[in-house]
Amino acid sequence: MANQCVWFDIPVVDLDRAIKFYSAVLGEPIKKESFPGMTFGLLPHKNEEVGGCLVVMDQVIPSGQGPMLYLNAAGRLDAAVTAAQSNGGKLVQAKHQIGPYGFRAIVMDSEGNRIALHSM
């Protein structure tokens, strides 16, 4: 079965600050790319994996409301939470089990988006 999610944009206010935050949290560098009229931070992904980016958009502002994106922190959930907090994020809900689906911690990113960090 193909992934139901194929791409995502994470709205940010300060692209460089967000790139620093997500690079630390994900433990991998976020690549800054530009096309005519658009600059964004490309989150790490390979081949046909689901991918996403950090992007400044005029009519879209970061929010702690609405859908919550789960980011992979497999095997490094505690380190990801620590990195989030030391790079401008705030802990909303400490690491907790989500039934048979592993563990998550909920944080506010450096831009004001609520995200979940997930690990089995």
Order of alpha helices (4+ residues) and beta strands (2+ residues): beta-alpha-beta-beta-beta-beta-alpha-beta-beta-beta
